[in-house]
Amino acid sequence: MVERNIIMGKAGGTAGKNSVNYKISLPAEMVKALGVTQEDKAVSVDYVDGKIVIEKISHDKGRQ
């Protein structure tokens, strides 16, 4: 487990005037362990029992 601060900033573009953008940096080792690459970077994010869960989305090659 590692501790991180959440980066909060004003959302830009067409977002509402009180909109906030939230970001967090993930350790490279954890992202690599998920199997995320530059070419295959789709993940799902869910909120379950007070925890944010990030999972790699696996796409079967040849299927759509």
mmCIF file as Biopython writes it, N, C-alpha, C and O atoms, coordinates in Angstrom:
data_model
#
loop_
_atom_site.group_PDB
_atom_site.id
_atom_site.type_symbol
_atom_site.label_atom_id
_atom_site.label_alt_id
_atom_site.label_comp_id
_atom_site.label_asym_id
_atom_site.label_entity_id
_atom_site.label_seq_id
_atom_site.pdbx_PDB_ins_code
_atom_site.Cartn_x
_atom_site.Cartn_y
_atom_site.Cartn_z
_atom_site.occupancy
_atom_site.B_iso_or_equiv
_atom_site.auth_seq_id
_atom_site.auth_asym_id
_atom_site.pdbx_PDB_model_num
ATOM 1   N N  . MET A ? 1  ? 0.846   -1.175  0.000   1.0 0.0 1  A 1 
ATOM 2   C CA . MET A ? 1  ? 0.000   0.000   0.000   1.0 0.0 1  A 1 
ATOM 3   C C  . MET A ? 1  ? 0.892   1.240   0.000   1.0 0.0 1  A 1 
ATOM 4   O O  . MET A ? 1  ? 1.928   1.278   0.665   1.0 0.0 1  A 1 
ATOM 5   N N  . VAL A ? 2  ? 0.482   2.226   -0.739  1.0 0.0 2  A 1 
ATOM 6   C CA . VAL A ? 2  ? 1.173   3.514   -0.764  1.0 0.0 2  A 1 
ATOM 7   C C  . VAL A ? 2  ? 0.156   4.612   -0.487  1.0 0.0 2  A 1 
ATOM 8   O O  . VAL A ? 2  ? -1.031  4.458   -0.775  1.0 0.0 2  A 1 
ATOM 9   N N  . GLU A ? 3  ? 0.625   5.712   0.067   1.0 0.0 3  A 1 
ATOM 10  C CA . GLU A ? 3  ? -0.256  6.859   0.310   1.0 0.0 3  A 1 
ATOM 11  C C  . GLU A ? 3  ? -0.014  7.903   -0.757  1.0 0.0 3  A 1 
ATOM 12  O O  . GLU A ? 3  ? 1.127   8.155   -1.144  1.0 0.0 3  A 1 
ATOM 13  N N  . ARG A ? 4  ? -1.093  8.513   -1.235  1.0 0.0 4  A 1 
ATOM 14  C CA . ARG A ? 4  ? -1.023  9.556   -2.249  1.0 0.0 4  A 1 
ATOM 15  C C  . ARG A ? 4  ? -1.990  10.667  -1.873  1.0 0.0 4  A 1 
ATOM 16  O O  . ARG A ? 4  ? -2.984  10.425  -1.189  1.0 0.0 4  A 1 
ATOM 17  N N  . ASN A ? 5  ? -1.702  11.876  -2.314  1.0 0.0 5  A 1 
ATOM 18  C CA . ASN A ? 5  ? -2.636  12.995  -2.201  1.0 0.0 5  A 1 
ATOM 19  C C  . ASN A ? 5  ? -3.429  13.092  -3.494  1.0 0.0 5  A 1 
ATOM 20  O O  . ASN A ? 5  ? -2.900  12.833  -4.575  1.0 0.0 5  A 1 
ATOM 21  N N  . ILE A ? 6  ? -4.684  13.460  -3.383  1.0 0.0 6  A 1 
ATOM 22  C CA . ILE A ? 6  ? -5.511  13.683  -4.567  1.0 0.0 6  A 1 
ATOM 23  C C  . ILE A ? 6  ? -5.294  15.117  -5.018  1.0 0.0 6  A 1 
ATOM 24  O O  . ILE A ? 6  ? -5.372  16.050  -4.219  1.0 0.0 6  A 1 
ATOM 25  N N  . ILE A ? 7  ? -5.023  15.282  -6.296  1.0 0.0 7  A 1 
ATOM 26  C CA . ILE A ? 7  ? -4.825  16.604  -6.884  1.0 0.0 7  A 1 
ATOM 27  C C  . ILE A ? 7  ? -6.191  17.133  -7.296  1.0 0.0 7  A 1 
ATOM 28  O O  . ILE A ? 7  ? -6.915  16.479  -8.046  1.0 0.0 7  A 1 
ATOM 29  N N  . MET A ? 8  ? -6.538  18.309  -6.811  1.0 0.0 8  A 1 
ATOM 30  C CA . MET A ? 8  ? -7.825  18.913  -7.137  1.0 0.0 8  A 1 
ATOM 31  C C  . MET A ? 8  ? -7.591  20.225  -7.864  1.0 0.0 8  A 1 
ATOM 32  O O  . MET A ? 8  ? -6.765  21.038  -7.451  1.0 0.0 8  A 1 
ATOM 33  N N  . GLY A ? 9  ? -8.327  20.423  -8.953  1.0 0.0 9  A 1 
ATOM 34  C CA . GLY A ? 9  ? -8.186  21.654  -9.719  1.0 0.0 9  A 1 
ATOM 35  C C  . GLY A ? 9  ? -9.485  22.006  -10.409 1.0 0.0 9  A 1 
ATOM 36  O O  . GLY A ? 9  ? -10.409 21.196  -10.484 1.0 0.0 9  A 1 
ATOM 37  N N  . LYS A ? 10 ? -9.543  23.217  -10.906 1.0 0.0 10 A 1 
ATOM 38  C CA . LYS A ? 10 ? -10.731 23.657  -11.635 1.0 0.0 10 A 1 
ATOM 39  C C  . LYS A ? 10 ? -10.821 22.911  -12.958 1.0 0.0 10 A 1 
ATOM 40  O O  . LYS A ? 10 ? -9.824  22.770  -13.666 1.0 0.0 10 A 1 
ATOM 41  N N  . ALA A ? 11 ? -11.999 22.441  -13.283 1.0 0.0 11 A 1 
ATOM 42  C CA . ALA A ? 11 ? -12.225 21.798  -14.571 1.0 0.0 11 A 1 
ATOM 43  C C  . ALA A ? 11 ? -12.322 22.879  -15.639 1.0 0.0 11 A 1 
ATOM 44  O O  . ALA A ? 11 ? -12.856 23.960  -15.390 1.0 0.0 11 A 1 
ATOM 45  N N  . GLY A ? 12 ? -11.812 22.589  -16.814 1.0 0.0 12 A 1 
ATOM 46  C CA . GLY A ? 12 ? -11.826 23.592  -17.879 1.0 0.0 12 A 1 
ATOM 47  C C  . GLY A ? 12 ? -12.880 23.299  -18.927 1.0 0.0 12 A 1 
ATOM 48  O O  . GLY A ? 12 ? -13.795 22.506  -18.704 1.0 0.0 12 A 1 
ATOM 49  N N  . GLY A ? 13 ? -12.744 23.936  -20.053 1.0 0.0 13 A 1 
ATOM 50  C CA . GLY A ? 13 ? -13.657 23.711  -21.173 1.0 0.0 13 A 1 
ATOM 51  C C  . GLY A ? 13 ? -15.057 24.188  -20.883 1.0 0.0 13 A 1 
ATOM 52  O O  . GLY A ? 13 ? -15.262 25.313  -20.426 1.0 0.0 13 A 1 
ATOM 53  N N  . THR A ? 14 ? -16.027 23.322  -21.151 1.0 0.0 14 A 1 
ATOM 54  C CA . THR A ? 14 ? -17.434 23.691  -20.996 1.0 0.0 14 A 1 
ATOM 55  C C  . THR A ? 14 ? -18.011 23.256  -19.651 1.0 0.0 14 A 1 
ATOM 56  O O  . THR A ? 14 ? -19.228 23.269  -19.470 1.0 0.0 14 A 1 
ATOM 57  N N  . ALA A ? 15 ? -17.148 22.872  -18.704 1.0 0.0 15 A 1 
ATOM 58  C CA . ALA A ? 15 ? -17.617 22.450  -17.386 1.0 0.0 15 A 1 
ATOM 59  C C  . ALA A ? 15 ? -18.240 23.632  -16.647 1.0 0.0 15 A 1 
ATOM 60  O O  . ALA A ? 15 ? -17.925 24.789  -16.928 1.0 0.0 15 A 1 
ATOM 61  N N  . GLY A ? 16 ? -19.110 23.333  -15.717 1.0 0.0 16 A 1 
ATOM 62  C CA . GLY A ? 16 ? -19.753 24.376  -14.918 1.0 0.0 16 A 1 
ATOM 63  C C  . GLY A ? 16 ? -18.745 25.156  -14.089 1.0 0.0 16 A 1 
ATOM 64  O O  . GLY A ? 16 ? -17.628 24.690  -13.868 1.0 0.0 16 A 1 
ATOM 65  N N  . LYS A ? 17 ? -19.129 26.332  -13.633 1.0 0.0 17 A 1 
ATOM 66  C CA . LYS A ? 17 ? -18.174 27.211  -12.951 1.0 0.0 17 A 1 
ATOM 67  C C  . LYS A ? 17 ? -17.691 26.649  -11.616 1.0 0.0 17 A 1 
ATOM 68  O O  . LYS A ? 17 ? -16.612 27.025  -11.157 1.0 0.0 17 A 1 
ATOM 69  N N  . ASN A ? 18 ? -18.443 25.775  -10.990 1.0 0.0 18 A 1 
ATOM 70  C CA . ASN A ? 18 ? -18.021 25.182  -9.719  1.0 0.0 18 A 1 
ATOM 71  C C  . ASN A ? 18 ? -17.497 23.757  -9.880  1.0 0.0 18 A 1 
ATOM 72  O O  . ASN A ? 18 ? -17.334 23.047  -8.887  1.0 0.0 18 A 1 
ATOM 73  N N  . SER A ? 19 ? -17.229 23.329  -11.117 1.0 0.0 19 A 1 
ATOM 74  C CA . SER A ? 19 ? -16.755 21.973  -11.373 1.0 0.0 19 A 1 
ATOM 75  C C  . SER A ? 19 ? -15.316 21.799  -10.898 1.0 0.0 19 A 1 
ATOM 76  O O  . SER A ? 19 ? -14.495 22.709  -11.009 1.0 0.0 19 A 1 
ATOM 77  N N  . VAL A ? 20 ? -15.031 20.616  -10.371 1.0 0.0 20 A 1 
ATOM 78  C CA . VAL A ? 20 ? -13.693 20.298  -9.876  1.0 0.0 20 A 1 
ATOM 79  C C  . VAL A ? 20 ? -13.207 19.029  -10.563 1.0 0.0 20 A 1 
ATOM 80  O O  . VAL A ? 20 ? -13.990 18.111  -10.813 1.0 0.0 20 A 1 
ATOM 81  N N  . ASN A ? 21 ? -11.909 18.980  -10.868 1.0 0.0 21 A 1 
ATOM 82  C CA . ASN A ? 21 ? -11.264 17.845  -11.506 1.0 0.0 21 A 1 
ATOM 83  C C  . ASN A ? 21 ? -10.408 17.154  -10.444 1.0 0.0 21 A 1 
ATOM 84  O O  . ASN A ? 21 ? -9.674  17.829  -9.722  1.0 0.0 21 A 1 
ATOM 85  N N  . TYR A ? 22 ? -10.483 15.822  -10.329 1.0 0.0 22 A 1 
ATOM 86  C CA . TYR A ? 22 ? -9.718  15.071  -9.337  1.0 0.0 22 A 1 
ATOM 87  C C  . TYR A ? 22 ? -8.771  14.119  -10.050 1.0 0.0 22 A 1 
ATOM 88  O O  . TYR A ? 22 ? -9.171  13.432  -10.991 1.0 0.0 22 A 1 
ATOM 89  N N  . LYS A ? 23 ? -7.504  14.072  -9.603  1.0 0.0 23 A 1 
ATOM 90  C CA . LYS A ? 23 ? -6.500  13.194  -10.205 1.0 0.0 23 A 1 
ATOM 91  C C  . LYS A ? 23 ? -5.656  12.566  -9.104  1.0 0.0 23 A 1 
ATOM 92  O O  . LYS A ? 23 ? -5.495  13.130  -8.021  1.0 0.0 23 A 1 
ATOM 93  N N  . ILE A ? 24 ? -5.121  11.383  -9.406  1.0 0.0 24 A 1 
ATOM 94  C CA . ILE A ? 24 ? -4.200  10.728  -8.488  1.0 0.0 24 A 1 
ATOM 95  C C  . ILE A ? 24 ? -3.146  10.005  -9.320  1.0 0.0 24 A 1 
ATOM 96  O O  . ILE A ? 24 ? -3.465  9.401   -10.344 1.0 0.0 24 A 1 
ATOM 97  N N  . SER A ? 25 ? -1.900  10.068  -8.882  1.0 0.0 25 A 1 
ATOM 98  C CA . SER A ? 25 ? -0.817  9.363   -9.565  1.0 0.0 25 A 1 
ATOM 99  C C  . SER A ? 25 ? -0.747  7.942   -9.028  1.0 0.0 25 A 1 
ATOM 100 O O  . SER A ? 25 ? -0.789  7.725   -7.817  1.0 0.0 25 A 1 
ATOM 101 N N  . LEU A ? 26 ? -0.639  6.979   -9.931  1.0 0.0 26 A 1 
ATOM 102 C CA . LEU A ? 26 ? -0.538  5.574   -9.539  1.0 0.0 26 A 1 
ATOM 103 C C  . LEU A ? 26 ? 0.902   5.107   -9.692  1.0 0.0 26 A 1 
ATOM 104 O O  . LEU A ? 26 ? 1.577   5.499   -10.644 1.0 0.0 26 A 1 
ATOM 105 N N  . PRO A ? 27 ? 1.385   4.275   -8.772  1.0 0.0 27 A 1 
ATOM 106 C CA . PRO A ? 27 ? 2.744   3.754   -8.903  1.0 0.0 27 A 1 
ATOM 107 C C  . PRO A ? 27 ? 2.881   2.909   -10.179 1.0 0.0 27 A 1 
ATOM 108 O O  . PRO A ? 27 ? 2.003   2.110   -10.503 1.0 0.0 27 A 1 
ATOM 109 N N  . ALA A ? 28 ? 3.989   3.099   -10.890 1.0 0.0 28 A 1 
ATOM 110 C CA . ALA A ? 28 ? 4.216   2.397   -12.153 1.0 0.0 28 A 1 
ATOM 111 C C  . ALA A ? 28 ? 4.152   0.882   -11.977 1.0 0.0 28 A 1 
ATOM 112 O O  . ALA A ? 28 ? 3.621   0.183   -12.840 1.0 0.0 28 A 1 
ATOM 113 N N  . GLU A ? 29 ? 4.684   0.371   -10.879 1.0 0.0 29 A 1 
ATOM 114 C CA . GLU A ? 29 ? 4.676   -1.081  -10.665 1.0 0.0 29 A 1 
ATOM 115 C C  . GLU A ? 29 ? 3.254   -1.633  -10.617 1.0 0.0 29 A 1 
ATOM 116 O O  . GLU A ? 29 ? 2.988   -2.714  -11.142 1.0 0.0 29 A 1 
ATOM 117 N N  . MET A ? 30 ? 2.346   -0.896  -9.990  1.0 0.0 30 A 1 
ATOM 118 C CA . MET A ? 30 ? 0.956   -1.346  -9.892  1.0 0.0 30 A 1 
ATOM 119 C C  . MET A ? 30 ? 0.271   -1.321  -11.250 1.0 0.0 30 A 1 
ATOM 120 O O  . MET A ? 30 ? -0.475  -2.239  -11.589 1.0 0.0 30 A 1 
ATOM 121 N N  . VAL A ? 31 ? 0.519   -0.280  -12.021 1.0 0.0 31 A 1 
ATOM 122 C CA . VAL A ? 31 ? -0.094  -0.164  -13.349 1.0 0.0 31 A 1 
ATOM 123 C C  . VAL A ? 31 ? 0.430   -1.275  -14.259 1.0 0.0 31 A 1 
ATOM 124 O O  . VAL A ? 31 ? -0.341  -1.889  -14.997 1.0 0.0 31 A 1 
ATOM 125 N N  . LYS A ? 32 ? 1.725   -1.530  -14.207 1.0 0.0 32 A 1 
ATOM 126 C CA . LYS A ? 32 ? 2.313   -2.618  -15.008 1.0 0.0 32 A 1 
ATOM 127 C C  . LYS A ? 32 ? 1.744   -3.966  -14.583 1.0 0.0 32 A 1 
ATOM 128 O O  . LYS A ? 32 ? 1.474   -4.818  -15.430 1.0 0.0 32 A 1 
ATOM 129 N N  . ALA A ? 33 ? 1.558   -4.170  -13.273 1.0 0.0 33 A 1 
ATOM 130 C CA . ALA A ? 33 ? 1.007   -5.427  -12.766 1.0 0.0 33 A 1 
ATOM 131 C C  . ALA A ? 33 ? -0.417  -5.660  -13.261 1.0 0.0 33 A 1 
ATOM 132 O O  . ALA A ? 33 ? -0.841  -6.807  -13.405 1.0 0.0 33 A 1 
ATOM 133 N N  . LEU A ? 34 ? -1.156  -4.585  -13.523 1.0 0.0 34 A 1 
ATOM 134 C CA . LEU A ? 34 ? -2.507  -4.711  -14.088 1.0 0.0 34 A 1 
ATOM 135 C C  . LEU A ? 34 ? -2.466  -5.131  -15.549 1.0 0.0 34 A 1 
ATOM 136 O O  . LEU A ? 34 ? -3.456  -5.633  -16.082 1.0 0.0 34 A 1 
ATOM 137 N N  . GLY A ? 35 ? -1.317  -4.926  -16.203 1.0 0.0 35 A 1 
ATOM 138 C CA . GLY A ? 35 ? -1.197  -5.246  -17.622 1.0 0.0 35 A 1 
ATOM 139 C C  . GLY A ? 35 ? -1.537  -4.075  -18.520 1.0 0.0 35 A 1 
ATOM 140 O O  . GLY A ? 35 ? -1.800  -4.264  -19.708 1.0 0.0 35 A 1 
ATOM 141 N N  . VAL A ? 36 ? -1.536  -2.871  -17.977 1.0 0.0 36 A 1 
ATOM 142 C CA . VAL A ? 36 ? -1.836  -1.674  -18.763 1.0 0.0 36 A 1 
ATOM 143 C C  . VAL A ? 36 ? -0.607  -1.303  -19.583 1.0 0.0 36 A 1 
ATOM 144 O O  . VAL A ? 36 ? 0.507   -1.256  -19.061 1.0 0.0 36 A 1 
ATOM 145 N N  . THR A ? 37 ? -0.817  -1.037  -20.877 1.0 0.0 37 A 1 
ATOM 146 C CA . THR A ? 37 ? 0.259   -0.602  -21.765 1.0 0.0 37 A 1 
ATOM 147 C C  . THR A ? 37 ? -0.200  0.639   -22.518 1.0 0.0 37 A 1 
ATOM 148 O O  . THR A ? 37 ? -1.366  1.023   -22.430 1.0 0.0 37 A 1 
ATOM 149 N N  . GLN A ? 38 ? 0.710   1.269   -23.258 1.0 0.0 38 A 1 
ATOM 150 C CA . GLN A ? 38 ? 0.350   2.435   -24.073 1.0 0.0 38 A 1 
ATOM 151 C C  . GLN A ? 38 ? -0.731  2.075   -25.084 1.0 0.0 38 A 1 
ATOM 152 O O  . GLN A ? 38 ? -1.609  2.889   -25.372 1.0 0.0 38 A 1 
ATOM 153 N N  . GLU A ? 39 ? -0.672  0.860   -25.624 1.0 0.0 39 A 1 
ATOM 154 C CA . GLU A ? 39 ? -1.628  0.445   -26.650 1.0 0.0 39 A 1 
ATOM 155 C C  . GLU A ? 39 ? -2.922  -0.109  -26.054 1.0 0.0 39 A 1 
ATOM 156 O O  . GLU A ? 39 ? -3.976  -0.027  -26.686 1.0 0.0 39 A 1 
ATOM 157 N N  . ASP A ? 40 ? -2.856  -0.666  -24.855 1.0 0.0 40 A 1 
ATOM 158 C CA . ASP A ? 40 ? -4.005  -1.329  -24.233 1.0 0.0 40 A 1 
ATOM 159 C C  . ASP A ? 40 ? -4.183  -0.747  -22.832 1.0 0.0 40 A 1 
ATOM 160 O O  . ASP A ? 40 ? -3.718  -1.322  -21.848 1.0 0.0 40 A 1 
ATOM 161 N N  . LYS A ? 41 ? -4.860  0.396   -22.751 1.0 0.0 41 A 1 
ATOM 162 C CA . LYS A ? 41 ? -4.921  1.135   -21.486 1.0 0.0 41 A 1 
ATOM 163 C C  . LYS A ? 41 ? -6.318  1.292   -20.900 1.0 0.0 41 A 1 
ATOM 164 O O  . LYS A ? 41 ? -6.523  2.131   -20.023 1.0 0.0 41 A 1 
ATOM 165 N N  . ALA A ? 42 ? -7.276  0.507   -21.362 1.0 0.0 42 A 1 
ATOM 166 C CA . ALA A ? 42 ? -8.644  0.617   -20.859 1.0 0.0 42 A 1 
ATOM 167 C C  . ALA A ? 42 ? -8.766  -0.027  -19.473 1.0 0.0 42 A 1 
ATOM 168 O O  . ALA A ? 42 ? -8.356  -1.170  -19.271 1.0 0.0 42 A 1 
ATOM 169 N N  . VAL A ? 43 ? -9.333  0.720   -18.529 1.0 0.0 43 A 1 
ATOM 170 C CA . VAL A ? 43 ? -9.588  0.213   -17.185 1.0 0.0 43 A 1 
ATOM 171 C C  . VAL A ? 43 ? -11.011 0.588   -16.780 1.0 0.0 43 A 1 
ATOM 172 O O  . VAL A ? 43 ? -11.613 1.498   -17.350 1.0 0.0 43 A 1 
ATOM 173 N N  . SER A ? 44 ? -11.530 -0.117  -15.803 1.0 0.0 44 A 1 
ATOM 174 C CA . SER A ? 44 ? -12.819 0.264   -15.225 1.0 0.0 44 A 1 
ATOM 175 C C  . SER A ? 44 ? -12.558 0.759   -13.805 1.0 0.0 44 A 1 
ATOM 176 O O  . SER A ? 44 ? -11.673 0.254   -13.114 1.0 0.0 44 A 1 
ATOM 177 N N  . VAL A ? 45 ? -13.328 1.741   -13.384 1.0 0.0 45 A 1 
ATOM 178 C CA . VAL A ? 45 ? -13.194 2.308   -12.040 1.0 0.0 45 A 1 
ATOM 179 C C  . VAL A ? 45 ? -14.551 2.190   -11.362 1.0 0.0 45 A 1 
ATOM 180 O O  . VAL A ? 45 ? -15.573 2.580   -11.925 1.0 0.0 45 A 1 
ATOM 181 N N  . ASP A ? 46 ? -14.551 1.648   -10.147 1.0 0.0 46 A 1 
ATOM 182 C CA . ASP A ? 46 ? -15.801 1.439   -9.427  1.0 0.0 46 A 1 
ATOM 183 C C  . ASP A ? 46 ? -15.603 1.854   -7.967  1.0 0.0 46 A 1 
ATOM 184 O O  . ASP A ? 46 ? -14.477 1.878   -7.470  1.0 0.0 46 A 1 
ATOM 185 N N  . TYR A ? 47 ? -16.678 2.173   -7.304  1.0 0.0 47 A 1 
ATOM 186 C CA . TYR A ? 47 ? -16.662 2.517   -5.886  1.0 0.0 47 A 1 
ATOM 187 C C  . TYR A ? 47 ? -17.440 1.439   -5.153  1.0 0.0 47 A 1 
ATOM 188 O O  . TYR A ? 47 ? -18.656 1.330   -5.315  1.0 0.0 47 A 1 
ATOM 189 N N  . VAL A ? 48 ? -16.738 0.631   -4.337  1.0 0.0 48 A 1 
ATOM 190 C CA . VAL A ? 48 ? -17.357 -0.511  -3.672  1.0 0.0 48 A 1 
ATOM 191 C C  . VAL A ? 48 ? -16.985 -0.493  -2.188  1.0 0.0 48 A 1 
ATOM 192 O O  . VAL A ? 48 ? -15.804 -0.481  -1.841  1.0 0.0 48 A 1 
ATOM 193 N N  . ASP A ? 49 ? -17.976 -0.491  -1.335  1.0 0.0 49 A 1 
ATOM 194 C CA . ASP A ? 49 ? -17.752 -0.560  0.117   1.0 0.0 49 A 1 
ATOM 195 C C  . ASP A ? 49 ? -16.714 0.448   0.604   1.0 0.0 49 A 1 
ATOM 196 O O  . ASP A ? 49 ? -15.841 0.104   1.400   1.0 0.0 49 A 1 
ATOM 197 N N  . GLY A ? 50 ? -16.804 1.683   0.133   1.0 0.0 50 A 1 
ATOM 198 C CA . GLY A ? 50 ? -15.909 2.732   0.588   1.0 0.0 50 A 1 
ATOM 199 C C  . GLY A ? 50 ? -14.523 2.709   -0.032  1.0 0.0 50 A 1 
ATOM 200 O O  . GLY A ? 50 ? -13.627 3.417   0.427   1.0 0.0 50 A 1 
ATOM 201 N N  . LYS A ? 51 ? -14.335 1.898   -1.077  1.0 0.0 51 A 1 
ATOM 202 C CA . LYS A ? 51 ? -13.030 1.805   -1.739  1.0 0.0 51 A 1 
ATOM 203 C C  . LYS A ? 51 ? -13.179 2.051   -3.230  1.0 0.0 51 A 1 
ATOM 204 O O  . LYS A ? 51 ? -14.183 1.672   -3.833  1.0 0.0 51 A 1 
ATOM 205 N N  . ILE A ? 52 ? -12.176 2.686   -3.821  1.0 0.0 52 A 1 
ATOM 206 C CA . ILE A ? 52 ? -12.130 2.859   -5.273  1.0 0.0 52 A 1 
ATOM 207 C C  . ILE A ? 52 ? -11.362 1.673   -5.834  1.0 0.0 52 A 1 
ATOM 208 O O  . ILE A ? 52 ? -10.224 1.422   -5.439  1.0 0.0 52 A 1 
ATOM 209 N N  . VAL A ? 53 ? -11.982 0.945   -6.751  1.0 0.0 53 A 1 
ATOM 210 C CA . VAL A ? 53 ? -11.396 -0.262  -7.330  1.0 0.0 53 A 1 
ATOM 211 C C  . VAL A ? 53 ? -11.112 -0.008  -8.804  1.0 0.0 53 A 1 
ATOM 212 O O  . VAL A ? 53 ? -12.004 0.386   -9.556  1.0 0.0 53 A 1 
ATOM 213 N N  . ILE A ? 54 ? -9.858  -0.237  -9.216  1.0 0.0 54 A 1 
ATOM 214 C CA . ILE A ? 54 ? -9.452  -0.081  -10.612 1.0 0.0 54 A 1 
ATOM 215 C C  . ILE A ? 54 ? -9.124  -1.462  -11.152 1.0 0.0 54 A 1 
ATOM 216 O O  . ILE A ? 54 ? -8.298  -2.174  -10.580 1.0 0.0 54 A 1 
ATOM 217 N N  . GLU A ? 55 ? -9.770  -1.849  -12.254 1.0 0.0 55 A 1 
ATOM 218 C CA . GLU A ? 55 ? -9.528  -3.151  -12.871 1.0 0.0 55 A 1 
ATOM 219 C C  . GLU A ? 55 ? -9.240  -2.981  -14.350 1.0 0.0 55 A 1 
ATOM 220 O O  . GLU A ? 55 ? -9.819  -2.117  -15.008 1.0 0.0 55 A 1 
ATOM 221 N N  . LYS A ? 56 ? -8.352  -3.801  -14.866 1.0 0.0 56 A 1 
ATOM 222 C CA . LYS A ? 56 ? -8.028  -3.800  -16.290 1.0 0.0 56 A 1 
ATOM 223 C C  . LYS A ? 56 ? -9.200  -4.394  -17.043 1.0 0.0 56 A 1 
ATOM 224 O O  . LYS A ? 56 ? -9.742  -5.424  -16.643 1.0 0.0 56 A 1 
ATOM 225 N N  . ILE A ? 57 ? -9.592  -3.753  -18.127 1.0 0.0 57 A 1 
ATOM 226 C CA . ILE A ? 57 ? -10.628 -4.290  -19.002 1.0 0.0 57 A 1 
ATOM 227 C C  . ILE A ? 57 ? -9.933  -5.172  -20.021 1.0 0.0 57 A 1 
ATOM 228 O O  . ILE A ? 57 ? -9.068  -4.711  -20.767 1.0 0.0 57 A 1 
ATOM 229 N N  . SER A ? 58 ? -10.314 -6.445  -20.052 1.0 0.0 58 A 1 
ATOM 230 C CA . SER A ? 58 ? -9.674  -7.339  -21.016 1.0 0.0 58 A 1 
ATOM 231 C C  . SER A ? 58 ? -10.545 -7.426  -22.260 1.0 0.0 58 A 1 
ATOM 232 O O  . SER A ? 58 ? -11.734 -7.736  -22.185 1.0 0.0 58 A 1 
ATOM 233 N N  . HIS A ? 59 ? -9.933  -7.149  -23.400 1.0 0.0 59 A 1 
ATOM 234 C CA . HIS A ? 59 ? -10.616 -7.229  -24.683 1.0 0.0 59 A 1 
ATOM 235 C C  . HIS A ? 59 ? -10.077 -8.437  -25.421 1.0 0.0 59 A 1 
ATOM 236 O O  . HIS A ? 59 ? -8.872  -8.548  -25.648 1.0 0.0 59 A 1 
ATOM 237 N N  . ASP A ? 60 ? -10.975 -9.352  -25.799 1.0 0.0 60 A 1 
ATOM 238 C CA . ASP A ? 60 ? -10.539 -10.506 -26.589 1.0 0.0 60 A 1 
ATOM 239 C C  . ASP A ? 60 ? -10.212 -10.041 -27.987 1.0 0.0 60 A 1 
ATOM 240 O O  . ASP A ? 60 ? -11.027 -9.393  -28.644 1.0 0.0 60 A 1 
ATOM 241 N N  . LYS A ? 61 ? -9.007  -10.373 -28.446 1.0 0.0 61 A 1 
ATOM 242 C CA . LYS A ? 61 ? -8.622  -9.975  -29.803 1.0 0.0 61 A 1 
ATOM 243 C C  . LYS A ? 61 ? -9.501  -10.706 -30.802 1.0 0.0 61 A 1 
ATOM 244 O O  . LYS A ? 61 ? -9.787  -11.893 -30.649 1.0 0.0 61 A 1 
ATOM 245 N N  . GLY A ? 62 ? -9.924  -9.980  -31.823 1.0 0.0 62 A 1 
ATOM 246 C CA . GLY A ? 62 ? -10.764 -10.565 -32.853 1.0 0.0 62 A 1 
ATOM 247 C C  . GLY A ? 62 ? -12.248 -10.445 -32.572 1.0 0.0 62 A 1 
ATOM 248 O O  . GLY A ? 62 ? -13.060 -10.717 -33.456 1.0 0.0 62 A 1 
ATOM 249 N N  . ARG A ? 63 ? -12.628 -10.041 -31.356 1.0 0.0 63 A 1 
ATOM 250 C CA . ARG A ? 63 ? -14.044 -9.868  -31.015 1.0 0.0 63 A 1 
ATOM 251 C C  . ARG A ? 63 ? -14.333 -8.400  -30.814 1.0 0.0 63 A 1 
ATOM 252 O O  . ARG A ? 63 ? -13.465 -7.640  -30.385 1.0 0.0 63 A 1 
ATOM 253 N N  . GLN A ? 64 ? -15.558 -7.999  -31.126 1.0 0.0 64 A 1 
ATOM 254 C CA . GLN A ? 64 ? -15.957 -6.612  -30.918 1.0 0.0 64 A 1 
ATOM 255 C C  . GLN A ? 64 ? -17.301 -6.533  -30.272 1.0 0.0 64 A 1 
ATOM 256 O O  . GLN A ? 64 ? -17.800 -5.437  -30.018 1.0 0.0 64 A 1 
#
